[in-house]
Amino acid sequence: MSGLRARRTVTFLTLTALLGLSGCSAVSRVAGTAREAASSLGDSATATASTLTRPASGMAADHFSITPASSQPASSAAARLDATGAVSQVDVTAKSTYWFRTPSKNITCLMSTSDSSDSDATVRCTIVAREWKAPARPAHCPLDWGNDLEVGPAGTPGFVCARDTVLGASITVNYGTRLIMKPNLACAVSTSGVTCANTVTGQGFALSREAYSLF
């Protein structure tokens, strides 16, 4: 079993225990919470994406990527993160998992590494209330679709065909905070939503009530 699949399995079992889920039942949608302010990045409600692909080798079977039209230099990730206006930085590298939510509780994210390596950090974020439309559900996705975005060690961001959820975090990260998980992840929390990126490949996503984008 790959490190990423193992981590997914542990995460699912842990969240099942915490949230009272069973099997592959869908998670009930929570009513809308405080509004995330309009995106300072000017993201439109349509992702700059063109290709739907099946999981790459070693990637969990419930992840389907919508691939951006072109890769980005690592500097683009820094620019995106800087554009959020985050003024404080918290290094969470020492933790194998860091599970947090925005002050509005509308977005929850899980940053994690596998037990066997600290070089394959992945972040997945779930949004509760949104005003944008997700891409069409893939024919091979029988599970929940459209509310979760993820970026991992390969750098390609995408939607997650999910049998679980990352909702339920108890740690609230204040607006204006940037979280880093070395060597390859960073997330910035702002009033315009959450931006997460693989700082090595320069790719990631921005997520808010009003819009999402993959870059």
Secondary structure, 3 states (H helix, E strand, C coil): CCHHHHHHHHHHHHHHHHHCCCCCCCCCCCCCCCCCCCCCCCCCCCCCEEEEECCCCCCCCCECEEEECCCCCHHHHHHHHHHCCCCEEEECCCCCEEEEECCCCCEEEEEECCCCCCCCCEEEEEECCCCCCCCCCCCCCCCECCCEEEECCCCCCEEECECCCCCCCCEECCCCEEEEECCCEEEEEECCEEEEEECCCCEEEEECCCCEEEC
